[in-house]
């Protein structure tokens, strides 16, 4: 049995696994297009396993093969021993004592993991060698010829066909070994490869019914389709360019950031024109925008080949092939190298949770009714996801492990990706598919017979492999269940991911925007939702991703402003109340999600400037139109449109983290959730954040608690003119703290904070304050770069922009210069260590434009403190 199933554990607050109660199965209940695009399903049951046998390939047509190979896994009674130390000393149980009743479960899966690694060591030379399957399977150059190998145990006869032999395989028959691997060596012809580079190839085989079928080789590195033929099948392409045509990387990988600020992007839909964009166009036109907005990581969707464009890349047909719609493998390498040259790391959205059920051009074509031991997928209902119409992998199969682990190594080493975002992890973790499963945080939901241990072991192997190959890799799990240990190292008994996506946060925002008026917003509910994550397991927060942009749903900007975005975004006219509210809340929602919701942040392409409407891929229902499958960059580039304000604020909040590294800080303290006045105050790192969600009230002299005594100044102000605000907060004001209560006795402090200072907090604004280092201020200063100057940059200048537009130091107050009519809310992205000469800038007093001004608040006793730890739930 897997764990102690009879015990119900009352989990401590700090560890309680979050349960995204807003809507666990949101992607399962929406429209067909969304169902195809996303997955939260899992397999059910666990596969049988049999004894591994050693095999070495004979020579020539049974080509010599250096390492043993098998299509089956080890039986649970394997004679290979597992170290007692590995299963007894489980670090995660010391971190979270509530997991101790499930020690049996952890021991069971750790034993399977260790045993599997031992098998790889004994029969394949180790995990890393095992994951070099792409050097053995598929088409590879070996000894003056091309060797082709394919695992297809269900085939009765097999041939390789293509342009090179006129699609007649009678002279290129393959031979099968006892483990179902077909192989052939095709000698060079007059010194040239028998199969030319960029020529079409397929695997032709006869199955048990005596029928011959053509399939794209499973390990093919490129696949194309005839664009002139509607519904034409894909063809595999032998991709082996000569050295003169092979892209050579020029730039090293950027170092791993303290906290990832991720720009989620889809290359195909990144053009402003209604068409599919290319890798090179994305590299030259879009990457500079991402860099200019101070992101440090790009996450690329839909890289693996998928024959159905509208699947958003989630119904993969060819796992080792780049999507040919946007170019060649060399073009993708150019994109990644260009990103690295700009200091951007690149993550790949990898889909190992399921596969397209396409037969003619997908991996499913190798399934001709054989047993699960001889297939990539489980048989029967267990191997098919009826909601998404896709196939589910058999993670207990030796060759499936080889295929998937090698796939990860292929993308890391051949294309220099810096890590992965694993899609549909919930679909892998549980036999019940995660469908209609309202995860509540009860640990019994995670550790029982419902857990797919084969899939868990695969993920442990995958993360071990990735970290061995690239120690600085970033690996993210898309998991809605909140399984404890998902984000802890494998060495502790965890699954090994660096981060999990905080998937409940966007659902919370949608719920508020759809179902609550502004007066009904709960500060405590928002705060709890944003801090609802497991202690010691990092999260990537996001207010919206591609999910919220798909047809049938709306982006946050469109929820807020709707049809007025078509007529009210011009700066040449006064903003309507709807537009004014929409832009203000768009900034606040994204910023509080970033600042309080996790240890990293993600934004989907275009949402940084409030891209209107929705995403609708070409399909029969829209006349195969690309009109809403693009990004309208002209909106943010047009100076008289208000989209520039949201974009500038996005750039500024990223630069704020670049300067102060608050995302990576373990100090996170929510000191005030003021329901009556609609204010949230918290500290992240040594910054103090004040969010006023009230639709009308401005609070003059609002008292906020803080940790460190001293002088505070405005670091970032959403109400600054540069961000489309009203300029109500004066940036020339020094805020001096006052001590609160008895030192060292939190209950006597203000909101459990030992110091406080007073601020002006206008309605629907967020302002961040930083503590001034007065010892440095006496002799040094901070150079200022105006946000407005950055906004005026054209696209070509943005490409070379190296400095962010954000915070401000307002100079020596004793020597003020001439005032300006705009807020200046930026300072150097990166201070010189010895300090730069301070520029003196003085601002006029802020005007108050609210309907109502409320005096300073009374002391607020409520506090939610999370210092040096981040709470769950």
N, C-alpha and C positions, 0 to 999 in steps of 0.2 A: 504494500500500500504506500501511497505517496503522502507521507506526513500524518500528523495527528488531526484527523478530520472531525473529531467529536468536540474539540475545544473551541469555544467562542471567546475571542480575546478582546478585552477592553483596551483599545490602543491609546497610548498617551498622545496628547495634542501635538507634540513636536514631531511625532513620527506618523501620525494617522495618515493613511494613504488617501489622497484627495479623491473625491468622487464627483465628477462633473455632472451634477444633477440637473443642470439646465437642459441638457439633451444629449445623453450618451450616444444615441444612435442617429444623430442628425443627418449623417450622410447616407443612412440606409433608408430614410423615409422620404427623401426629396425626389426630384424629377429624375427621369431615366438618364439624362445626360450627366447628371451629378453622380448617379449610381455608378455609371461606367468610369467616371473620373476618379472616384475615391473608393477606398475599401477599409472596412474595419472587421472583416470577416476572418474567422479562423477555421482550421480543420477540426475534425472530430475523430477521436480514436488514436491508436498508436500502432505503428507498423510492426510486423514480425521481423525478426533479425536472425541471420544465419551465419555460420562459420565462414570466416575469411580464408581463402586459399591463395597460396603464392603462385604467381604466374610470370614467366618471362617470354616475350615474343620471340618466335623463330625469325629467321632472316628473310630478306627480299620481300616477296609479296605479303608474307607474314613478317612484317618489318621488325627488326630488332628494337627492343623497347627496354630502356634501362631500368624502369621501376615496375614493381608488380602492380597488378590492377585487378579489381574485383567489382562486381556489381551489387554485392550484398554486404550487410553489416555484421558485426559480431553478435553472437548470442549473449544474453545477460550472464550466462555461466562461463564466460571467457576465462581462460586460464591466466590471462594477463592480470597481474595484481595491481591494486590501487594502494597508494601510500596512505597509511592511517593518518598521518599528519595532515594530508590534504583534506580529509573528510571530517576530522575531529576539530581542528582549529579553524573555525568559520568566523571570520572577522565581523561579518555583518550582524551576527547575533550579539556581539558586544556593543555595536552601535545602536541597535534597536532590540532591547530585551523582549519586546512583545513578539518577536519572531521566534523565540526559543521553542515554543510548543511545536514549531514546524521544522525542527532540526532534522528529523528523518527525511523530510522532503529535500532539504538542502544537501544532506549527505548523499541522497540518491542521485540527484542531478550532477553534483560535483564528481561522484564516482564515474558516472557515464562520461562526463567531460574528460576526466583524467585518463580513463581507459581508452577513449577515442584518440586522444593525443598520443598515448603509448602505441596504439596500432599504427598511427601515421609514422611514428618514429621507427617502428620495427619493419614496416613493409614499404614505406614510401620515402624514407629519409627525413621525416619530420613534417610538421604542419606547413611550413613555408615551402618546402619542396613539393608537397602534395598540391599546393595551390598554384603550381606552375603548369596546370593542365593545358593551357593554351599553347605551350611549347611542344605538346605531344599530340593533342587532338586538333581536329581541323586540318588546314593546309599549312605545312611548314617545310622550309628548305632543309634537306638533309642529304649530304654526300652526293652532290651532282644530280640532284633530282628533287621532286616535290613528293612528300609523304602526306597522305590523307588518311586520317583515322576517324571513325565514327562509332559511338556506342549505340547499337540498335539490336539488342538481343532478340527481338521479335521478328526480325527480317529473315527470310529463307534464302534469298540471294540478293546481291547488291552490286551496283556499278556506280562509277562517277561519270557524270555527263556534263556537257557544257559547250560553249562556243568552240573550245579547243578541239573537240572531236566530232563537231557537227551534231551534237546531242545523240550520238550513237555510242552506247557504252559497251558494245559487244567485245571491244578490244581492251576495255578497262574494267574488267571484273575484279571485285574485291574479295578478300578471304576473311573468314570469321574465326576468331579464336574461341576457346571454351568459355570465355566470359562475355561473349556477345559483342566484342569489338571488331569491327570490320576495318581492314587496312589495305593500302596499295601504295606502291612507290612508282612514280612516273618519271623515268629518266629524262634528263635534259635532251633537247634535240639540237645538234650542231652548236652546242655551247649555250643555247638559250633555253629558258624555262619552257617546258611543254605546255604549261598553262600560263598564258600571258597575264601580266598585271591588268587589272580592271576589266577582266573578261568574266562572263556569267558562268556559274557552275551550280549543279544540284546533285543531291544524293538520290539515286534511283534504287528502289528496293522492292522485292516481292514479299508480301506477307502471307499469312497462313491460308487465306482464301484464294491464293494464286493470282492475285491482282498486283500489277506493278504500279507504283506511285512515285512521283517526284517530290522531294522535299528539300527545303533550304537547309544546308548543313547547320547543325546545332551550334557549332563554334565559329560560324562565319563572321568575318570582321567588317563586312559591309554588305548592304542589301539595297537594291534599287527597284523602282517600279516604272513602267512606261507611262509617262504623264499624259500621253495622247490617247490612252485607252481607259475608258471609264471602268472602274472596278477590276483593273488588271492585277494579277497576282505579282507579288514581289519575286525577284530573282536574287540568289546569292551571288556575290562578286568576290573573285579572288583579288585581295588587296595586298600587293607587295610592290610598292613603288620603288623605282631605282633610287640610288642615293641622291641624285640631282633633284628629285621630286619629293624627297622625304623631308618633312619639316623637322628642323633641329631646334630644340629649346635653347633659348639664349639667357633666360633670367632664372635665378634661384627662387625657390618657394619663399614667400614672406614668412617671418616668424609667427608662431601661434599667438594671437592676441590674448590679453587678459580676459576679455569678454567679447564674444562674437556679436557684431552688429551686421545682421544678415539681410541682404537684398535678394529676395526670391524672384527669379526671372524665368520667363519662357521665351527662348530665342525666336521661335517661329512667329509669335504674335507681338514682337517687340518693335516692328516697323510702324511708322505713322501712316503708311499707305496700306490699303486693304489687300495685303498679300502676305506670303510667308517670308520672313526675314532670314538672312543667312548668318552663319557663324562669324564671318569676317565683318559684315556690316554691324552686327551686335558689338563686336570687339572695338570697332573704330568709332561707333556712334553712341552706344549706350554705356559701355564701361566708363568712359570719362564722366558721364552724368553720375554714375554710382560713386565714383571716387570723389567728385565734387561735393556730394552730399555726405561725405565722411563715413560711409560704410567701410568695413574692413573685410567683408566676406560676401561672395556671390554664391547663391544656391541655384543651380541650373536644373530646371525641370525638363522632362521629356527628351533626355539625351539618348536613352536606349531606343532602338528602332521599334516603332509601333505602327502597324499598318492603318489603324483607325485614328486619324488626327484628333478627333473630338474626344478621345479618351484622356486627353491632357497628358499623355505619355504613360498612363498607368496600366494599359493592357499591352505589355511588352511582347513582341513576337521574336526579336533577335537580340539576345542579351549581350553579345560582344560587339554589336554593330552600333555605330552612331546613327542618329536619325538622318537619313539622306535628304530629307526635305530642305535642310539648311546647309548642306554641303558635305564635304568629304571628311574622313578622319584627320587629314592634314589641316583642314580648315578649323576643326575643333581645337587642335593643338595650338594653332595660331591664337585663337581666342584665349585659351588658358594662359599661354605665355604672355599675351598682352595684359591680362589681368595681373599676373605676377609682376610685370614691369611697373604697374600702377600701385603696387603694394596691396593688391586684393587677393585673398585666398579664394579658392573655388571648391565648393562642395557639390556633389552630385546627388540628385534625387534617385536613389536606387530602389528598385522594386523586386524584392525577393519573396514577397508575401504570396504572390500568385502570378499566373501567366495568362496571356490571351488564349482563348480556346480555338483560335484560328488553326485550321488544319493545313491548308496549302502553303502558308508562309510562316507558321509559328511552330514552336516546340511541341505543341500538341499533335502535330502531324506524325510524330514518331510513336504515338500511342495508337495501336491497332488492335486493342482488346487484350493485351498481355497482362500478366499479373503485376502487382505493384512492385515486386522485386526487380522486374525487368523494364520498369517505366520511370520516367521523371516524376510522375504524379501518382497519388493514391488512386485506387480503383473505386468504382461505385460512388455513392453519395459523398463519401469522405473526400474524394478527389475533385469534386465539382462544386462551385459556388453558384447556386441557382440565382441569387440576387444580382450578381455581377456578371454572370455568364462567363466564368473563367475557371481555370484549372488550379489545383492546390498541390504544392510540392510534397513529395515524400522525403522529409528531412532525415529519415532513418536509413536512407539508401546511400551506399558508398559513392556511387557515381554522381548522385545528386549533390552530395557534399563537395565532390571534386569540382563539379560544374559551377556551383555557386561561390565557393571560396576562391576558385581561380578567377571567376568573374570580378570579384573585388580587387584582387591583385592586378588584374589586367588594367582596370581603370586607374588605379593608383600609379602603376609603373609606366604604362604606355602613354597615358595622357596627363600625368602629373596632377591629378586631382588631389586636393588637400584633405579629403574626408568625404563623409556621406551623411545624408539624411535618409534613414531607412523608413520607407513608406509602409503603412499598414501593419505595424508591429503587433497591435492588438489582435489582428487576424492570425498571427502566428502563435501567440502565446496560449490560446485556449481552444479546446475542442468545440466549444459552443459557438464559435465564430464572433463572440462579442455582440451578437444580435439580440436585441431586446433584453440585454443584461444590464440592469440598473446598478452599476457598481456603487456600493455604499461606503467602502473603506474597510469593511469587515475582512480580516486577513484570510478567513476561510474561502473567500472568493478567489484568492490568488494561488493558494497552495492546496490543491486537492486533485482528484482524478480528472477534473476539468482542465488541468494544466497540460499542455502538449510539451512534454519534457524533451522530445526529440528536437522540436523547434527551439526550445530554450537552449539546449546544448549547441545547436547550430549557431545561434546568436553569440554564445560565449566563445565558440571557436572563431567566429567572424571577427569579433572585437579583439580577441587575442592576436589573430593574424594581422589585422590592421595596425595595431599598436606595435607589433614586432617589426613590421615593414616600415612604418612611418610613425615614430613615437609622438610626433607633434600633430597627428591627425585629429580632426574634430569629427565626432560621430554622434548623430542625433537620432533619437527614436520618436516616431510618431505613434504615441500610445495614449489612448483615451482612458484606459482602465486604472492607471496609477499603480501598477504592480511594484511593491517594495523591492528594492535591490536592483531595479532596472538600470539605475544610474550609478551603481557602485562598481568598483573594479572586480574583475573575475577572480583575482587573488583573494578577495574577501568573501567569495561566494555569490557575488553579484553577477549581472549579465554583461556589464562592462561598457555601457554607453556613457558618453561625457555629459549629455544633456537629454532631456525629454521635452517635447513640445507641451506647453501649457494650453491644452486644447479647450479647456472650459472657459477661458477668458473671452474669446470672441463670441461664444454663445451668450455669455452674460451681457455683453454690450448690445447684442442684437435683441435680447429680451428687454433690456431697458429702452432701447430706441423704438421698439415695436409696441410695447405694452405699458409704458409708464410716462406720465408727463414729468416735467422737470422737477416739480415740487415733490414728487413721490420717490425721487432717487434717494436711496439709503446709503449714507456714507459708511456705516459699519458693514453693510452687505458688500459694497464695492471693495472696501479694504480687505475684508476676509476672503473674497473671491480672488483678489490679486495676490494675496500672501498664502494662498492655499496650496502649499507644496511641501514635499518631504524634506525634513532636515537632512543635510549632507548630500542631497541629490539635486543637481542643478537643472534649471528649466530655461527654455527659450520662450519668452513671452511675445505675444503678438495680439494686436487689436483686431486684425483681419489679415487673411492670407488669400490665396487663390480660391479657396473654398467659398468665401463670402462674395466672390465676384462672378461666380458662374450664373448663367441664365436661370431665372427663377428666384434669384436672391438679389441683394443690393449691397453695394459698398457702403461704408459708414457715411461718406460724403453724400451719397445719393439718398440714404435714409434721412439725413439731416436737412438737405436742401431740395431734393427731388427736382421737380420741373423748373424751379426757379434757377437751377444751374444753367438752363438754356438761355435765360434772359437777364439774370441779375449779377453776373460775374464781372461786369465791366467796372473799372475804377473811375470811369468818366461820369458815373452817376452814383448817388449815395446808395449804400448797401441797404437792402430791405431788412426788416427784423429777422426774417428767415435766414437770409444770407449771413447777417452779422452773428446770429446764434450758431449757425452751421459751422462757420469758419472757427469761431471761438471754441466750440465743443470738439471739433475735429482735432484741433491742436491739443486740447486737454486730455481727450480720450487716449490718443496715441502716446502722449508723454507720460501720463500716470501709469499706463500699461508698461511702458519701457522702464520707468523708474522704480516701480514697486512690484512688478509682476514676475521677475525672474533674474537670472544671472547672464542673460543674453537677450537680444531683441531681434525680431524679424519683421520685415515689411515686404509686401508684394508689389511688384513693379507697377508704378503709376499711382498707387494709393498714397504715396508721400505727398503728392500735390492734389489729392482729392479727385482722382480721375472719375468722370461721371459714367453713368450707365452701368453696363454689365459686360460679361464675356460670353459670346455665343459663337462657337466654332462653326465653320461651314457644315451644313447638313441639309438634308432634303427639306426639312421644315422651314428653313430660312432661305431656300433657293440657292444653297451652297455659297452663301455670301460671306465675305471676309470683313464686312463693314464693322462688326463689333468684335472682331478678333484681331485687334491691333491696339496700339497705345498712341494717343493723340498728344504727342510731345509739343505740338505747336501751342497747346493751351498754356503750358507752363512757360514757354518761351516768349509768349506775347506779353509785352510789358504792361499793357493797360488792363490785363485780366487778373483777377484776384487769386488765381491758382498759384501765382508766384509766392504769395504770402505763406501758404501752407507748406510749399516746398522749402522756403527759406527757414521756417521753423523746424522742419525735419532735419535740415542740414545743421541747424544750431543745436538741437538736442543731441545729435550724434557727436558733434564737436565738444559738447559739455562732458560727455563720457570720455572722449579722447583726452581731455585735459585733466579731469578729476577721477577717472576710473571708478565711478560710483557703482557701475554694474557688477564689478568684481569684488566689491566690498562685502564682507560678511556682517557689517554693522547696518542693520535695518531696523528702525524703531518707529512705529506708528504711535505718536503721542496724543493725537486728537482726531476723533471722528465726531464732529459736531453736527448732529442731526438737525437741530433747529436752524443753524446758520449755514448748513450745507458746506462745511469746510473740512478738509482732511489735511493734517500736518504730519509730516514724517521726516526722518533723517535717513539718508543713505550715504554711507561714508561720513564725511564731515559737512556735507551739504544739507541745508534745510529747505524742504519743499512745502509750499503753501498752495493748496488747490481750493479755490472758491467756486463751487458749482451752483451757487444761488443765482437764479435768473435775473434778479433785480438789485440785491443788496450789496453795497460796498461797505466795508468795515474799516474805519479809520482808527488806528491804534489797536489793532487786533493783536492780542498777546500770544506768542508762540514759544514753546519750550525748545531748548537746545542743550547739547552736552557741554560744549566748550565755551568758556567765557571769552569776551573780547569784542572786536568790532566786525560787523557783518555788512556786506554790500550785495547789491543785486548781481547775480551771475547770469540769469536768463529770465526774461519777462515775456510771456506770451502776448501781453497787451502792448508791446512796443509797436511803433508805427511800421517798422520793417516787416512785421509779421501780420499786418492788416489789423492791428489793434487800435486803441484810442489814446495811447500814450499817457495813461493815468498815473502810472507809478514813476515817481521821481528817482532817477538813477544817481543823483548827486547826494543822496542821503546816506549818512553813516548810521548804522543801527548798533547801539551799544547795549551789551547785555547787563542784566541785573541778577544777582544771586537769588536763589529761591530756597527757602527753608534751611534746614540743618544739613551741612555737608555730610554725605555718606548715608543719609536717611531718606531714601526715595519717597516714602509716604508723606514727607513734609514738603516735598518739592512741588513745582508746578507741572501737573501732568506727568509726575515722576521724572521730570527733567531738572537738573540742578541749576539751570540758568534760563533766562528768557529775554526776549526783546520784542518790540512792538513794530507792526508793519501796517501799511495801507494795502488792503486786499479788495480790489474791485470785483464786481460780479463777473462770473465766467472767465476767470483768469487763473493762471498758475505762475508763480514767481519762485525762483530758486535763489537762495542766499548762500554766499561762501564767506568763510572767516578770513579776514585780512591778516596777513602776516605782517604785523606792524614793525617788527625789527627789520624786515627786508624793505618795507615801504619807505623807511627813512632814507635809504640810500639808493634804492632801485625802484623801478616801476614796470609797468606792463604796456607794451605796444598795443595799439588798438587798430583793429581792422573792422570797418563798419559793415554790418550785414547788408546795408543798402548798396554798398559798393559791389559786394559779391553778387547781389541780385541783378546788377546791371551788366554783369559779364555775359557776353554772348557764348554760344556753344563752343566755339573754337578756343576761347579763353578759359572756359570751364575745364577743358581737357587738360590744361596745364596748371590748373589751380592746385596749389599744394597746401594752402592754409584755409582753415575753416572760418566761417563767419558766425561768431557766437558772443561770448561773454565780454564784459567791459570792466576795466578799472577806470574810474572817472577822474583820476588825476589828483594833483595836489590842490586841495580846496583853498589853500592860502593864496594861490596864484591862479585864479580862474581865468580861462580864456573866454572868448566871445561865445555866448550860448548859441545853440541851434534849435530849430523847431521840431526836431525829431529825437526820439530816444536813440542813444547809441548803446547797443547791448551786445558788444562782442569784444573779445580780446584774443591775443595770439593763441593759435592752436597749440603752440609748443614754446614755452618759455626757454630762453637760454639759461644754462645753469648759473651763470654769473649775473643774470638779471639784465634786462634791457632798460634803457633810459626811459623814464616814465613820461608819457605824453599827458598834458593837462587838458581835460575836457570837462566842461561844466554844463549841466542840463537845467532848464527852467523847472520850477515846481510843477508837479503833475496836476492836471485839471481833473476834476471828478465829473463824469458824464452820466453817472447812474441816476436812476429815478429816485433812489433813496440812499441815504448815508446812515449807517448804524454805528453807534459808539463802540468803544472797546468792550470786548466780551468779558464775562465773569470767568473766574478760574474754573477750568474744566478738569474734573478729577479723573475722567476716563483715560485709560492708557492701554495700549497694546504694545508690548516691548519684546523685541527679538534681537538682542544684541549678541553678536558672535555666533548666531545660528539663524536659520531661516525656517519658520514653522511650516508645517503641513496644514492642510484643511483649516 
